Amino acid sequence: MIGVLRFTTALGANIKMSKLFSLSALTLGLVCAAQVHAADLTVINFGGANKDAQVKAYYQPWEAAGNGKIIAGEYNGEMAKVKAMVDTNSVSWDLVEVESPELARGCDEDLFEEIDYSVVGDKKALVPGAASMCGVGFFVWSTVMAYNADKLSAAPTGWADFWDVKKFPGKRGLRKGAKYTLEFALMADGVAPKDVYKVLASKDGQERAFKKLDELKPYIQWWEAGAQPPQYLASGDVVMSSAYNGRIAATQKEGSSLKVVWDGGIYDFDAWAIPKGAKNKDEAMKFIAYTLQAENQKTYSENIAYGPVNPKAVDLLDAKVAADLPTAPQNIANQVAMDVAFWADFGEVLEQRFNSWAAK
């Protein structure tokens, strides 16, 4: 009987040990599996101060949490690169930052994966307009007029002043493209911000915009990268320029005399999109969700003056920081919302016409 008891006890101990080893092996296996699935993500953005803010708010915390490495790259928004990768089934990017018109066109052309909101999160928890089928806006930004207060005797107040080369002599900086430039031309010609796209949708409105640009053409210094307007303004190459508000705010933190005119600015979302056929689509969805968390959005807006799309992040921001964002009530009051549908419909034709006009 004693022998039987000893055998039974020993057997029970062996079973417990076996279970313990099995559980340990399972745990180890899960850890290894997690490490295997923590894929490195190639994330493409527009560089500069925007990239620096993304590194602090998203990339570094993501990596520190053991989610895998972020391989950051830069581009200037050229959708031809995305299209070439998708068409040749050689997609090397997992996530790309795009402006709203490019997101709409890319979605129409089937260049982007459909967003899985069961992973990314509730659309209703974001600023209206941020969530779409093929992408998710992760910050609000504005293209505004900027000037160097050290170079001007008086402060300009709108696009009519931008065009007034007698009152404000000197070169002007404008982004080399139809988008933004045509809207600014119409506002300089007296079109109210709320009517800009209605006017620009007509042939007469388009003629009016290009005619207004003709007046300023000898004074224009074109820019193509967001870092250029602050450089041009600081050096005195131009006295005024269109610029991304976050780029100007970054120089202000460093003590520059550059100022922003919010009236007549154009605000928009920059969105995450996943190129069709991306190898790490599922991880990219999780990363998007991570960037939309309130705390991460707060950190982003603290490092560059772009507005969060998660309203809960606003409550976490210092009032002084919030006041310099495009979404502050006093800043957005007389701005124009980028009309994505307009540029999806007219973008190709107007950009071609603009390129021909600029080359003359």
C-alpha positions as CSV (number, residue, x, y, z in Angstrom):
1,M,0.0,0.0,0.0
2,I,2.8,2.4,0.9
3,G,4.5,1.5,-2.4
4,V,1.3,2.4,-4.2
5,L,1.1,5.7,-2.4
6,R,4.7,6.5,-3.2
7,F,4.1,5.6,-6.8
8,T,1.0,7.8,-7.0
9,T,2.7,10.7,-5.4
10,A,5.7,10.4,-7.7
11,L,3.4,10.2,-10.7
12,G,1.5,13.3,-9.6
13,A,4.8,15.2,-9.1
14,N,6.0,14.1,-12.6
15,I,2.7,15.3,-14.1
16,K,3.0,18.6,-12.4
17,M,6.6,19.0,-13.5
18,S,5.6,18.0,-17.0
19,K,2.8,20.7,-17.0
20,L,5.3,23.2,-15.7
21,F,7.8,22.5,-18.4
22,S,4.9,22.6,-21.0
23,L,3.8,25.9,-19.7
24,S,7.3,27.3,-19.7
25,A,7.8,26.0,-23.2
26,L,4.5,27.6,-24.3
27,T,5.4,30.9,-22.7
28,L,8.8,30.9,-24.3
29,G,7.2,30.0,-27.6
30,L,4.8,32.9,-27.3
31,V,7.6,35.3,-26.5
32,C,9.6,34.1,-29.5
33,A,6.5,34.3,-31.7
34,A,5.9,37.8,-30.5
35,Q,9.5,38.7,-31.4
36,V,9.1,37.1,-34.8
37,H,5.9,39.0,-35.5
38,A,7.4,42.4,-34.3
39,A,8.2,43.3,-37.8
40,D,10.4,46.2,-38.8
41,L,8.2,48.8,-40.5
42,T,9.3,51.1,-43.3
43,V,7.5,54.4,-42.7
44,I,7.8,57.2,-45.3
45,N,7.2,60.9,-44.4
46,F,8.0,64.4,-45.6
47,G,11.1,64.9,-43.4
48,G,12.2,68.0,-41.5
49,A,10.6,69.2,-38.3
50,N,7.6,67.0,-39.0
51,K,9.8,63.9,-39.1
52,D,11.6,64.9,-35.9
53,A,8.2,65.3,-34.1
54,Q,7.1,61.8,-35.4
55,V,10.3,60.3,-34.1
56,K,9.7,61.6,-30.6
57,A,6.0,61.0,-30.5
58,Y,5.7,57.7,-32.4
59,Y,8.8,55.9,-33.6
60,Q,10.9,55.9,-30.4
61,P,8.0,54.9,-28.0
62,W,6.9,52.2,-30.4
63,E,10.4,50.7,-30.5
64,A,10.9,51.1,-26.8
65,A,7.7,49.1,-26.2
66,G,9.2,46.2,-28.1
67,N,7.1,46.5,-31.2
68,G,9.9,46.3,-33.7
69,K,12.1,48.9,-35.5
70,I,10.9,51.8,-37.5
71,I,12.9,52.4,-40.7
72,A,12.1,56.0,-41.5
73,G,12.4,57.3,-45.1
74,E,11.5,60.6,-46.8
75,Y,9.9,61.7,-50.0
76,N,8.2,64.9,-51.5
77,G,4.8,63.4,-52.0
78,E,5.4,62.0,-55.5
79,M,2.7,59.4,-56.0
80,A,4.5,58.0,-59.1
81,K,6.8,56.1,-56.7
82,V,3.9,54.5,-54.9
83,K,2.2,53.6,-58.2
84,A,5.3,52.1,-59.7
85,M,5.8,49.8,-56.6
86,V,2.2,48.7,-56.6
87,D,2.1,48.2,-60.4
88,T,5.2,46.0,-60.4
89,N,4.3,44.2,-57.2
90,S,7.5,45.4,-55.5
91,V,6.2,47.3,-52.6
92,S,9.0,48.1,-50.1
93,W,7.1,50.7,-48.0
94,D,4.7,49.7,-45.2
95,L,3.3,53.1,-44.5
96,V,3.4,56.4,-46.2
97,E,2.3,59.9,-45.2
98,V,0.1,61.5,-47.8
99,E,-1.9,64.7,-48.2
100,S,-5.7,64.4,-48.6
101,P,-6.0,65.0,-52.4
102,E,-3.3,62.3,-53.0
103,L,-5.0,60.0,-50.6
104,A,-8.3,60.4,-52.5
105,R,-6.7,59.9,-55.9
106,G,-4.6,56.9,-54.7
107,C,-7.7,55.3,-53.3
108,D,-9.6,55.7,-56.6
109,E,-6.6,54.1,-58.4
110,D,-6.5,51.2,-55.9
111,L,-3.0,52.1,-54.7
112,F,-3.8,51.8,-51.0
113,E,-5.1,49.0,-48.7
114,E,-8.5,49.5,-47.1
115,I,-8.2,50.6,-43.4
116,D,-9.3,48.0,-40.8
117,Y,-11.0,50.2,-38.2
118,S,-11.5,47.2,-35.9
119,V,-7.8,47.5,-35.4
120,V,-7.2,51.2,-35.9
121,G,-10.1,52.3,-33.6
122,D,-13.4,54.1,-33.7
123,K,-13.8,56.6,-36.5
124,K,-16.1,58.7,-34.3
125,A,-13.3,59.3,-31.8
126,L,-11.4,61.4,-34.3
127,V,-11.9,64.9,-35.7
128,P,-14.5,64.8,-38.5
129,G,-12.9,64.0,-41.8
130,A,-9.8,62.3,-40.5
131,A,-11.1,58.8,-41.1
132,S,-11.5,57.5,-44.7
133,M,-11.6,54.2,-46.5
134,C,-7.9,54.1,-47.5
135,G,-6.2,56.3,-44.9
136,V,-6.4,58.0,-41.5
137,G,-5.5,61.6,-40.9
138,F,-3.1,61.8,-37.9
139,F,-2.7,65.6,-37.7
140,V,-4.2,68.9,-38.9
141,W,-1.8,71.4,-40.6
142,S,-2.1,74.6,-42.5
143,T,-0.4,76.2,-45.5
144,V,-0.2,79.9,-44.5
145,M,1.4,83.2,-45.3
146,A,4.7,83.8,-43.4
147,Y,6.9,86.8,-43.3
148,N,10.1,88.0,-41.7
149,A,9.3,90.9,-39.3
150,D,12.9,92.1,-39.4
151,K,12.6,92.7,-43.2
152,L,9.2,94.6,-43.4
153,S,8.3,98.0,-42.0
154,A,4.6,96.9,-41.7
155,A,2.9,93.6,-41.1
156,P,0.9,92.1,-44.1
157,T,-2.6,90.9,-43.2
158,G,-3.6,88.8,-46.2
159,W,-3.0,87.6,-49.7
160,A,-3.8,91.0,-51.2
161,D,-0.7,92.3,-49.4
162,F,1.3,89.3,-50.7
163,W,0.5,90.5,-54.2
164,D,1.2,94.2,-53.4
165,V,4.8,94.6,-54.5
166,K,4.8,98.4,-54.2
167,K,3.8,98.4,-50.6
168,F,6.0,95.4,-49.8
169,P,8.8,95.3,-52.3
170,G,10.8,92.1,-52.7
171,K,10.6,88.4,-53.8
172,R,7.7,86.1,-52.8
173,G,8.0,82.4,-52.1
174,L,5.2,80.0,-53.4
175,R,5.1,76.2,-53.5
176,K,5.7,75.1,-57.1
177,G,2.3,73.5,-57.9
178,A,-1.3,74.4,-58.7
179,K,-2.6,73.3,-55.3
180,Y,-2.6,76.2,-52.8
181,T,-1.1,78.6,-55.3
182,L,-4.4,79.0,-57.3
183,E,-6.5,79.4,-54.2
184,F,-4.2,82.1,-52.8
185,A,-4.3,83.9,-56.2
186,L,-8.1,84.0,-56.1
187,M,-8.1,85.3,-52.5
188,A,-5.6,88.0,-53.5
189,D,-8.0,88.9,-56.2
190,G,-10.8,89.4,-53.7
191,V,-12.6,86.1,-53.6
192,A,-13.9,85.2,-50.1
193,P,-12.3,82.1,-48.5
194,K,-15.7,80.4,-48.4
195,D,-16.2,80.9,-52.2
196,V,-12.7,79.9,-53.4
197,Y,-13.5,76.4,-54.7
198,K,-16.8,77.4,-56.2
199,V,-15.0,80.0,-58.3
200,L,-12.0,77.8,-59.1
201,A,-14.3,75.0,-60.4
202,S,-15.4,77.3,-63.3
203,K,-13.3,78.0,-66.4
204,D,-13.6,81.7,-65.7
205,G,-12.4,81.2,-62.2
206,Q,-9.4,79.2,-63.4
207,E,-8.6,82.0,-66.0
208,R,-8.9,84.5,-63.2
209,A,-6.4,82.7,-60.9
210,F,-3.8,82.3,-63.7
211,K,-4.2,85.9,-64.7
212,K,-3.6,87.0,-61.1
213,L,-0.5,84.8,-61.0
214,D,0.8,86.5,-64.1
215,E,1.0,89.8,-62.1
216,L,3.3,88.2,-59.5
217,K,5.3,85.9,-61.7
218,P,8.4,88.1,-62.0
219,Y,8.6,88.3,-58.2
220,I,8.1,84.6,-57.4
221,Q,10.8,82.3,-56.0
222,W,9.4,78.8,-56.1
223,W,9.9,76.2,-53.3
224,E,9.4,72.5,-53.5
225,A,10.4,71.3,-50.0
226,G,8.9,72.4,-46.7
227,A,12.3,73.4,-45.3
228,Q,12.9,76.0,-48.0
229,P,10.4,78.9,-47.0
230,P,11.9,79.4,-43.5
231,Q,15.4,79.4,-45.1
232,Y,14.4,81.9,-47.8
233,L,12.7,84.2,-45.3
234,A,15.6,84.0,-42.8
235,S,18.2,84.8,-45.5
236,G,16.2,87.6,-47.0
237,D,15.8,85.9,-50.4
238,V,12.1,86.5,-50.0
239,V,10.1,88.9,-47.8
240,M,7.0,86.8,-47.7
241,S,6.2,83.1,-48.5
242,S,3.6,80.5,-48.3
243,A,4.7,77.9,-45.8
244,Y,3.7,75.0,-43.6
245,N,2.7,76.5,-40.3
246,G,4.7,73.9,-38.3
247,R,7.9,74.8,-40.1
248,I,7.6,78.4,-39.1
249,A,6.7,77.5,-35.5
250,A,9.9,75.4,-35.3
251,T,12.0,78.4,-36.2
252,Q,10.1,80.6,-33.8
253,K,11.1,78.2,-31.0
254,E,14.7,78.9,-32.0
255,G,14.2,82.7,-31.7
256,S,13.5,83.7,-35.3
257,S,11.5,86.8,-36.3
258,L,9.3,84.9,-38.7
259,K,5.5,85.5,-38.3
260,V,2.4,83.7,-39.5
261,V,-0.8,85.2,-41.0
262,W,-3.6,82.7,-40.4
263,D,-6.3,84.5,-42.4
264,G,-6.5,82.9,-45.8
265,G,-4.6,79.8,-44.8
266,I,-5.6,76.4,-46.1
267,Y,-5.9,73.6,-43.6
268,D,-5.8,69.9,-44.3
269,F,-5.0,66.5,-42.8
270,D,-1.9,64.5,-43.4
271,A,-2.9,60.8,-43.4
272,W,-1.3,57.4,-43.0
273,A,-1.9,55.1,-46.0
274,I,-0.7,51.6,-46.6
275,P,0.5,50.9,-50.2
276,K,-1.4,48.0,-51.8
277,G,0.6,44.8,-51.3
278,A,2.6,46.0,-48.3
279,K,4.4,43.1,-46.7
280,N,3.6,44.2,-43.1
281,K,0.1,45.4,-43.5
282,D,-1.2,44.1,-40.2
283,E,1.6,45.6,-38.2
284,A,1.1,48.9,-40.1
285,M,-2.5,49.0,-39.0
286,K,-1.4,48.5,-35.3
287,F,1.1,51.3,-35.7
288,I,-1.6,53.7,-37.1
289,A,-3.7,52.9,-34.0
290,Y,-0.7,53.6,-31.8
291,T,-0.1,57.1,-33.4
292,L,-3.8,58.0,-32.7
293,Q,-3.5,57.5,-28.9
294,A,-4.1,60.8,-27.0
295,E,-0.8,60.8,-25.2
296,N,1.2,60.2,-28.4
297,Q,-0.8,62.9,-30.2
298,K,-0.1,65.3,-27.4
299,T,3.6,64.6,-27.7
300,Y,3.5,65.2,-31.4
301,S,1.8,68.6,-31.1
302,E,4.2,69.6,-28.4
303,N,7.1,69.1,-30.9
304,I,5.5,70.7,-33.9
305,A,2.6,73.1,-34.2
306,Y,0.2,70.8,-35.9
307,G,-3.2,70.0,-34.4
308,P,-4.2,66.5,-33.1
309,V,-7.0,64.5,-34.6
310,N,-7.7,62.8,-31.3
311,P,-9.8,65.5,-29.4
312,K,-8.7,64.0,-26.1
313,A,-5.2,65.1,-26.8
314,V,-6.2,68.8,-26.7
315,D,-7.1,68.5,-23.1
316,L,-3.6,67.3,-22.3
317,L,-1.9,70.2,-24.0
318,D,-0.7,73.4,-22.3
319,A,-2.9,76.3,-23.3
320,K,0.0,78.2,-24.8
321,V,0.8,75.3,-27.1
322,A,-2.8,74.8,-28.1
323,A,-3.0,78.5,-29.1
324,D,-0.4,78.1,-31.8
325,L,-2.1,75.2,-33.5
326,P,-4.1,75.5,-36.8
327,T,-7.1,74.1,-34.9
328,A,-7.2,77.0,-32.3
329,P,-10.6,78.8,-32.8
330,Q,-9.0,82.1,-33.5
331,N,-6.6,80.6,-36.1
332,I,-9.1,78.5,-38.0
333,A,-11.9,81.1,-38.2
334,N,-10.9,82.6,-41.6
335,Q,-9.0,79.7,-43.1
336,V,-10.2,77.5,-46.0
337,A,-10.7,73.7,-45.6
338,M,-8.8,71.9,-48.4
339,D,-11.5,70.6,-50.8
340,V,-10.3,67.1,-51.4
341,A,-13.1,66.3,-53.9
342,F,-12.1,69.3,-56.0
343,W,-8.5,68.4,-56.3
344,A,-9.4,64.7,-57.0
345,D,-11.5,65.9,-59.9
346,F,-9.4,68.8,-61.2
347,G,-6.0,68.1,-59.9
348,E,-4.4,66.4,-62.9
349,V,-5.6,69.0,-65.4
350,L,-4.7,72.0,-63.3
351,E,-1.3,70.7,-62.4
352,Q,-0.5,70.1,-66.0
353,R,-1.6,73.6,-66.9
354,F,0.3,75.1,-64.0
355,N,3.5,73.3,-65.1
356,S,3.2,74.6,-68.6
357,W,2.5,78.1,-67.3
358,A,5.5,78.0,-64.9
359,A,7.8,76.8,-67.7
360,K,7.1,79.8,-69.9
